[in-house]
Amino acid sequence: MKLYNIISNLKFIGIKNYREVEIDSLTCSSAERVNNGIYFCIKGLKTDGHDYAYQSIKNGAVCLIVERFLDLPVPQILVENVRSAMSYISSIFYETNKSNIKFIGITGTNGKTTTTYIIKDILSRMGKKVGLIGTTGVYINKLLLPATLTTPDPIVLHKLISDMYNNGCEYCVMEVSAHAIALNKIDNINFDVVGLTNITNDHLDFFITMENYIKCKTSLFDCKHAKCGVVVADTTKKDLLKKSNIEITKIGKDGTIKIIACNTNANRTELTFSVNEKLYKLSTNLLGSYNIYNLLLALTCLNKLGFSMFDLVKAVNKIDFIVPGRFNFLDVKANFNVLVDYAHTPDGIKNVLKTVKELKPKRIITVFGCGGDRDKTKRPEMGKIASELSNLVIITSDNPRTENPQLIIDEIVAGITQNNFVTEPNRKVAINMALSMAKEGDVVAILGKGSETYMDINGVKIPFSDYQVVDDYFLKSRDTINI
């Protein structure tokens, strides 16, 4: 594609060394070898891409997108915001601006992954071809690809959307993280509908204040990003989106979608809800009030896209939803239950453990930790909640990154007022300890990592899986019995 065709409608401040060149690739990594590439000089939190522009040219870049001109001989396009320009140029280069895919974006502190999987499964059940982009991976119809970020950077994001379009996908459902909004990753995607699950404390290491975090999340509900929105009003502050300039549909006691009755047993939830006073009933394997809100959010988003609620409910009644790492009870063939969940915020832990308590286990043994180099303010609160809702808590490591695991544990312990916890920095040992202590009728809740397959320690991702640790424990137990 010619450079002129890529930048002709780009809002730029100036151009240096312009000449027409053929562009075959895009990159924001100076170390990546490219052929006739555009290199985006991004100012990061720790490094400045402008400082590595020469290296990128050596690796095949023939054009730079910059926020300041450099003393280099290739064409340079000066823009106010390189990240925003990268989103625009990616949409032009991969021609996603011309696709007729319908986009569904889900944001919120907790529940994004579950809600997007519910939407994907319903659409698939209704015979639609759908792509999904999120924390646990990327689906292009039935093909599963690994993911590294909840919302990928624009170059990867628009390449994935292009692949979805080329493979016949009619819908693209995405998790939209607060970081993705703040870093302009989704600037050139016009969502047909966006949904908000909830907003609770998280990511204050990046946003500093809850006001900044809330402002970022709610900025998605603007006509520059979306055509309409759906909000779980019962789990967000009243009038949070009062100034939104798009149509907002609310779920909750003050909304147009209301829960009339909700009855849960150990296996299923029987739900009756109303839409503009018309009643609907469904049965689902999803448990917990938070998951019922996720389900209603998914249904309402699809209803806003033109699907009848009757047909949607009919589809849900035929689906057993499985979301990787989200409220997964494992088949351990023991007289107690083992649950793995991604819950890694105060609200997430509270939701999961309250749902477990509703199942009336004899005891709840909870294993969890907090991630390093992330919001420290939530650590004592998570300790307090886990202690209050569990019979025993084993506090351990969870992606300590560059922090000392023991110091993280000490900050969690600071919030606990009951004497029902122990600490064990080695997560494998901690999980094995919980399993060895479990008795008939107990639930062992292993929280924080979900389906993650690594432990991040000092910048190195070491293979680690909560699922594998549990499997190994019971395999060893069976081998011991056989001996």
C-alpha distance (Angstrom), angle and dihedral (degrees) to the residues before:
residue distance angle dihedral
M1 . . .
K2 3.79 . .
L3 3.80 116.9 .
Y4 3.81 90.5 -127.4
N5 3.81 91.7 57.6
I6 3.80 90.1 51.8
I7 3.79 98.7 49.3
S8 3.80 102.6 28.5
N9 3.82 93.0 103.8
L10 3.80 97.0 29.1
K11 3.80 115.8 119.4
F12 3.80 102.1 -124.0
I13 3.80 134.7 164.6
G14 3.77 99.4 -144.3
I15 3.83 146.8 -23.9
K16 3.81 130.4 -129.7
N17 3.83 128.7 -167.2
Y18 3.79 92.0 -0.4
R19 3.78 118.6 -172.6
E20 3.76 130.7 148.8
V21 3.80 112.1 -94.1
E22 3.76 135.2 168.5
I23 3.82 113.6 -112.3
D24 3.80 117.9 -151.0
S25 3.81 102.1 163.1
L26 3.82 147.0 17.4
T27 3.81 128.6 -140.5
C28 3.78 142.4 168.4
S29 3.81 93.1 -171.5
S30 3.80 116.5 87.3
A31 3.82 89.9 -159.8
E32 3.80 93.4 57.9
R33 3.81 115.1 101.1
V34 3.79 109.2 -131.9
N35 3.78 138.5 173.3
N36 3.81 114.8 -125.4
G37 3.77 90.6 -22.2
I38 3.78 138.4 175.9
Y39 3.81 111.2 -131.4
F40 3.81 117.9 -154.1
C41 3.82 111.8 -147.4
I42 3.80 99.4 -145.0
K43 3.79 121.8 -172.2
G44 3.80 102.9 -137.5
L45 3.78 130.5 -170.0
K46 3.82 91.6 -97.6
T47 3.81 107.2 15.7
D48 3.80 137.9 32.2
G49 3.80 117.5 -131.5
H50 3.80 90.5 -149.6
D51 3.80 88.1 71.0
Y52 3.80 90.4 60.8
A53 3.80 99.5 43.9
Y54 3.81 93.9 106.6
Q55 3.80 90.7 54.8
S56 3.80 89.6 50.8
I57 3.80 90.6 52.8
K58 3.81 89.0 52.4
N59 3.81 86.9 52.6
G60 3.80 94.2 53.5
A61 3.80 109.1 -79.0
V62 3.82 113.4 144.1
C63 3.82 98.3 177.7
L64 3.80 135.5 35.7
I65 3.80 130.2 -150.8
V66 3.81 104.9 -152.2
E67 3.79 144.8 172.7
R68 3.80 90.3 -150.2
F69 3.80 129.2 26.5
L70 3.79 116.7 -104.9
D71 3.81 131.7 -151.5
L72 3.79 92.6 -110.5
P73 3.83 129.0 117.6
V74 3.83 101.6 -127.1
P75 3.82 126.2 92.6
Q76 3.81 111.7 -79.3
I77 3.79 125.9 -163.7
L78 3.82 112.7 -156.9
V79 3.82 114.0 -147.5
E80 3.77 136.5 169.1
N81 3.80 94.1 -123.6
V82 3.82 121.7 20.6
R83 3.82 92.7 -166.4
S84 3.78 92.0 55.9
A85 3.81 91.1 45.3
M86 3.81 89.5 51.1
S87 3.81 90.1 56.4
Y88 3.79 92.0 49.9
I89 3.80 95.9 44.9
S90 3.82 91.9 46.1
S91 3.81 90.2 54.9
I92 3.82 90.6 50.9
F93 3.81 96.2 43.0
Y94 3.82 94.0 49.5
E95 3.83 91.4 36.0
T96 3.79 92.4 -130.4
N97 3.79 86.9 140.8
K98 3.82 86.4 71.5
S99 3.82 97.9 47.4
N100 3.79 121.0 107.5
I101 3.82 94.7 -145.6
K102 3.79 114.1 136.2
F103 3.83 111.2 -126.3
I104 3.80 124.7 -145.1
G105 3.81 116.8 -173.3
I106 3.80 124.2 -167.1
T107 3.79 121.8 -167.4
G108 3.81 134.3 170.7
T109 3.79 139.4 110.3
N110 3.81 94.9 -91.9
G111 3.79 133.7 14.1
K112 3.82 100.9 37.4
T113 3.80 95.0 119.5
T114 3.80 94.8 44.9
T115 3.80 93.1 47.8
T116 3.81 94.1 48.6
Y117 3.82 91.4 49.2
I118 3.81 90.4 49.6
I119 3.81 89.7 52.2
K120 3.80 92.1 46.6
D121 3.80 93.0 49.7
I122 3.80 93.7 47.2
L123 3.80 92.4 49.6
S124 3.81 91.1 47.4
R125 3.80 90.7 49.2
M126 3.81 88.5 53.2
G127 3.79 90.8 54.5
K128 3.79 98.4 -103.0
K129 3.80 125.7 138.8
V130 3.78 109.4 -124.1
G131 3.78 141.6 177.7
L132 3.79 125.8 -154.4
I133 3.81 130.1 -159.8
G134 3.78 119.2 -170.2
T135 3.78 153.7 107.9
T136 3.80 98.4 -57.0
G137 3.79 97.3 43.9
V138 3.77 147.0 -67.6
Y139 3.79 123.8 -75.6
I140 3.79 123.1 -160.0
N141 3.78 99.3 -174.8
K142 3.84 101.3 -56.2
L143 3.81 96.4 -19.5
L144 3.81 112.5 105.0
L145 3.81 119.6 -153.6
P146 3.83 126.0 -176.3
A147 3.80 120.5 -104.0
T148 3.80 129.9 -151.0
L149 3.82 99.7 -173.2
T150 3.81 134.1 31.1
T151 3.81 88.5 -121.0
P152 3.84 113.2 18.5
D153 3.79 123.7 -134.6
P154 3.82 113.4 -86.3
I155 3.82 96.9 -99.4
V156 3.80 92.3 54.7
L157 3.80 92.4 36.7
H158 3.80 95.8 55.4
K159 3.81 92.1 41.8
L160 3.82 88.1 55.9
I161 3.79 92.0 47.8
S162 3.82 89.3 49.8
D163 3.82 89.8 51.3
M164 3.80 89.8 49.4
Y165 3.78 91.7 51.5
N166 3.81 92.1 47.3
N167 3.81 89.1 51.9
G168 3.77 93.2 53.3
C169 3.81 100.6 -101.3
E170 3.78 112.2 164.5
Y171 3.81 95.5 -172.8
C172 3.79 135.5 37.0
V173 3.80 116.4 -163.4
M174 3.80 115.7 -168.0
E175 3.76 140.0 -174.4
V176 3.79 105.8 -131.6
S177 3.79 111.8 -157.0
A178 3.79 123.8 -158.8
H179 3.80 88.7 -117.2
A180 3.81 89.8 55.3
I181 3.79 90.7 54.7
A182 3.81 94.0 44.9
L183 3.81 92.9 46.9
N184 3.82 94.2 48.9
K185 3.80 94.3 -116.1
I186 3.81 94.6 140.2
D187 3.81 98.4 36.2
N188 3.80 94.9 119.2
I189 3.78 100.0 41.7
N190 3.79 114.7 97.3
F191 3.80 104.8 -155.3
D192 3.78 117.6 -148.4
V193 3.80 88.1 -150.4
V194 3.80 135.0 -0.2
G195 3.80 127.2 -161.6
L196 3.82 133.5 -157.3
T197 3.81 118.7 -153.0
N198 3.82 100.2 -177.0
I199 3.80 142.9 -53.0
T200 3.80 120.2 -126.6
N201 3.81 134.8 148.7
D202 3.79 113.8 -53.8
H203 3.81 142.7 121.2
L204 3.80 94.6 26.1
D205 3.82 87.5 143.8
F206 3.83 85.2 71.8
F207 3.82 104.2 27.9
I208 3.84 96.4 35.4
T209 3.81 94.1 -155.1
M210 3.81 135.0 43.1
E211 3.80 88.1 -126.5
N212 3.82 90.3 61.6
Y213 3.82 91.4 45.1
I214 3.80 93.2 49.9
K215 3.79 92.4 45.4
C216 3.79 90.3 52.8
K217 3.81 94.7 48.7
T218 3.79 94.3 46.9
S219 3.81 92.8 46.9
L220 3.81 86.6 76.9
F221 3.82 87.3 70.3
D222 3.78 93.6 74.3
C223 3.79 131.5 107.8
K224 3.81 91.0 -114.1
H225 3.82 87.7 65.0
A226 3.81 108.1 25.5
K227 3.79 146.7 18.2
C228 3.81 96.8 -141.3
G229 3.79 140.3 -9.0
V230 3.80 142.8 -142.9
V231 3.82 122.7 -153.7
V232 3.79 133.2 -171.1
A233 3.79 93.6 -132.7
D234 3.81 94.6 -173.6
T235 3.82 91.7 64.0
T236 3.80 99.6 41.0
K237 3.77 133.1 62.2
K238 3.78 116.8 -83.3
D239 3.80 114.8 -94.3
L240 3.83 90.8 6.3
L241 3.79 89.8 146.2
K242 3.79 97.5 33.8
K243 3.81 91.8 126.0
S244 3.80 95.4 46.5
N245 3.82 114.3 128.6
I246 3.82 95.3 -149.6
E247 3.81 131.0 73.7
I248 3.83 110.0 -85.1
T249 3.81 123.0 -160.1
K250 3.80 114.6 -159.9
I251 3.80 128.9 -147.1
G252 3.80 116.0 -155.9
K253 3.76 144.9 54.2
D254 3.82 91.2 -46.6
G255 3.80 95.0 39.5
T256 3.76 138.5 82.8
I257 3.83 90.7 -105.7
K258 3.83 111.7 60.3
I259 3.79 134.3 178.0
I260 3.82 107.4 -125.1
A261 3.81 100.0 176.0
C262 3.78 134.1 -3.3
N263 3.81 122.8 -176.6
T264 3.80 122.3 178.5
N265 3.79 132.3 -170.4
A266 3.82 128.7 174.3
N267 3.79 93.0 -74.7
R268 3.79 112.7 23.3
T269 3.77 147.2 22.3
E270 3.79 122.3 -134.6
L271 3.80 108.3 -154.1
T272 3.78 133.3 -171.1
F273 3.80 116.7 -173.8
S274 3.77 137.8 163.8
V275 3.79 133.0 -133.7
N276 3.79 111.5 -163.4
E277 3.83 88.0 -20.1
K278 3.84 93.6 -52.2
L279 3.82 111.6 123.9
Y280 3.81 126.7 -131.0
K281 3.81 129.5 -179.3
L282 3.79 128.6 -159.5
S283 3.78 141.7 165.1
T284 3.81 121.6 -140.2
N285 3.79 140.4 172.6
L286 3.82 88.9 -133.8
L287 3.80 111.8 111.0
G288 3.80 132.0 -159.9
S289 3.79 131.3 44.2
Y290 3.81 91.3 -98.5
N291 3.80 90.8 58.0
I292 3.79 91.3 48.1
Y293 3.80 88.2 55.7
N294 3.81 88.7 49.1
L295 3.81 89.3 52.0
L296 3.81 93.2 48.7
L297 3.80 90.0 48.3
A298 3.81 90.3 52.8
L299 3.81 92.3 47.6
T300 3.80 93.4 47.9
C301 3.82 93.4 48.2
L302 3.80 89.8 53.2
N303 3.80 90.9 44.5
K304 3.82 88.3 55.7
L305 3.82 87.6 55.7
G306 3.79 91.0 59.3
F307 3.81 104.4 -91.2
S308 3.80 113.7 134.7
M309 3.79 114.5 -116.1
F310 3.80 89.0 -131.6
D311 3.81 91.6 59.5
L312 3.80 91.9 43.5
V313 3.81 93.0 52.6
K314 3.80 90.0 46.8
A315 3.82 89.5 54.8
V316 3.83 93.7 47.1
N317 3.80 91.2 54.3
K318 3.82 88.5 61.4
I319 3.83 98.0 47.5
D320 3.79 131.1 86.8
F321 3.80 101.8 -160.3
I322 3.81 117.8 -141.6
V323 3.81 117.4 -175.6
P324 3.83 115.2 -176.5
G325 3.80 111.3 -111.9
R326 3.80 94.5 -2.4
F327 3.81 116.9 115.8
N328 3.80 91.8 -33.9
F329 3.80 115.4 170.4
L330 3.81 107.5 -156.3
D331 3.78 125.6 -135.4
V332 3.81 96.6 -120.9
K333 3.83 98.7 148.9
A334 3.79 92.6 -133.4
N335 3.80 133.8 124.9
F336 3.81 89.5 -107.1
N337 3.81 132.6 54.2
V338 3.81 130.0 -114.1
L339 3.79 120.5 -154.2
V340 3.81 127.2 -169.0
D341 3.80 119.6 -164.9
Y342 3.81 137.4 163.9
A343 3.84 92.9 -132.4
H344 3.81 105.1 145.6
T345 3.80 104.4 152.7
P346 3.81 131.1 68.9
D347 3.80 91.8 -106.7
G348 3.81 92.0 45.1
I349 3.80 93.4 52.9
K350 3.80 91.2 45.4
N351 3.81 92.6 51.6
V352 3.79 94.6 48.5
L353 3.81 97.1 44.8
K354 3.82 93.6 44.5
T355 3.80 88.3 53.0
V356 3.81 90.9 49.0
K357 3.83 89.8 51.0
E358 3.81 89.6 54.1
L359 3.83 87.2 61.3
K360 3.84 87.4 61.9
P361 3.81 101.7 -130.4
K362 3.81 119.2 180.0
R363 3.80 91.0 -119.6
I364 3.79 138.1 -3.3
I365 3.81 115.9 -140.6
T366 3.79 109.8 -170.1
V367 3.81 126.7 -162.4
F368 3.80 116.9 -169.7
G369 3.80 146.4 134.6
C370 3.81 138.9 -177.0
G371 3.78 128.8 -108.5
G372 3.79 120.5 -108.2
D373 3.82 124.0 -120.7
R374 3.80 89.4 26.7
D375 3.79 136.7 101.0
K376 3.81 106.0 -40.6
T377 3.80 95.6 -170.8
K378 3.80 92.8 75.2
R379 3.83 95.6 55.6
P380 3.83 100.2 83.3
E381 3.81 90.5 40.4
M382 3.81 91.0 54.0
G383 3.81 89.6 49.6
K384 3.80 91.3 51.2
I385 3.81 93.8 48.9
A386 3.81 94.5 45.8
S387 3.80 91.3 49.1
E388 3.81 94.1 48.4
L389 3.81 94.3 48.4
S390 3.83 98.4 40.1
N391 3.77 136.0 63.6
L392 3.79 90.9 -142.6
V393 3.79 131.6 12.1
I394 3.79 124.9 -161.3
I395 3.80 108.4 -163.9
T396 3.78 114.4 -154.3
S397 3.82 144.5 147.9
D398 3.80 128.0 -56.4
N399 3.80 115.8 178.0
P400 3.83 96.8 -39.3
R401 3.81 90.2 -174.5
T402 3.82 107.6 -178.4
E403 3.82 95.9 -15.2
N404 3.80 128.3 95.8
P405 3.85 105.9 -101.9
Q406 3.79 92.6 -143.3
L407 3.80 92.2 54.7
I408 3.80 90.0 52.2
I409 3.80 89.6 50.7
D410 3.81 90.8 49.7
E411 3.83 89.8 54.9
I412 3.82 90.3 51.3
V413 3.82 91.5 48.9
A414 3.82 90.2 52.3
G415 3.80 89.4 73.5
I416 3.82 96.5 50.9
T417 3.80 119.0 97.3
Q418 3.82 99.0 173.9
N419 3.78 128.2 77.5
N420 3.81 95.7 -126.3
F421 3.79 103.2 104.8
V422 3.78 142.4 83.6
T423 3.80 129.8 -170.4
E424 3.80 128.9 -131.4
P425 3.85 118.5 165.8
N426 3.82 93.6 -162.2
R427 3.81 103.8 83.1
K428 3.81 94.7 -159.3
V429 3.79 91.0 52.4
A430 3.81 90.5 45.7
I431 3.82 92.7 53.1
N432 3.80 92.0 46.2
M433 3.81 89.0 49.2
A434 3.81 91.4 53.9
L435 3.81 92.7 47.3
S436 3.80 92.4 48.7
M437 3.82 91.0 51.3
A438 3.82 95.8 48.0
K439 3.79 118.6 109.0
E440 3.77 135.6 -171.1
G441 3.80 112.3 -52.6
D442 3.81 95.5 14.3
V443 3.81 127.1 126.2
V444 3.80 120.3 -142.2
A445 3.82 107.0 -155.6
I446 3.81 113.1 -162.1
L447 3.79 106.4 -168.5
G448 3.79 140.1 -177.6
K449 3.80 108.6 38.8
G450 3.78 104.5 50.4
S451 3.80 109.3 174.0
E452 3.82 95.5 -8.7
T453 3.80 112.8 135.4
Y454 3.80 100.2 -157.4
M455 3.78 145.9 51.2
D456 3.82 113.3 -134.8
I457 3.82 108.7 -139.9
N458 3.81 120.6 167.3
G459 3.80 92.8 -24.2
V460 3.81 94.4 -48.9
K461 3.80 119.5 111.3
I462 3.80 105.0 -144.0
P463 3.84 115.8 -165.3
F464 3.80 109.1 -99.6
S465 3.79 134.1 150.4
D466 3.80 129.2 -179.5
Y467 3.80 87.5 -152.3
Q468 3.81 91.6 54.1
V469 3.80 92.9 48.6
V470 3.81 89.9 53.9
D471 3.82 92.1 46.2
D472 3.81 91.5 49.3
Y473 3.81 91.6 49.3
F474 3.79 94.0 54.5
L475 3.81 92.9 40.2
K476 3.80 89.2 55.0
S477 3.80 90.0 46.7
R478 3.81 91.4 53.1
D479 3.81 91.6 47.1
T480 3.81 90.0 51.4
I481 3.80 91.1 51.1
N482 3.82 91.7 48.5
I483 3.80 90.8 52.9
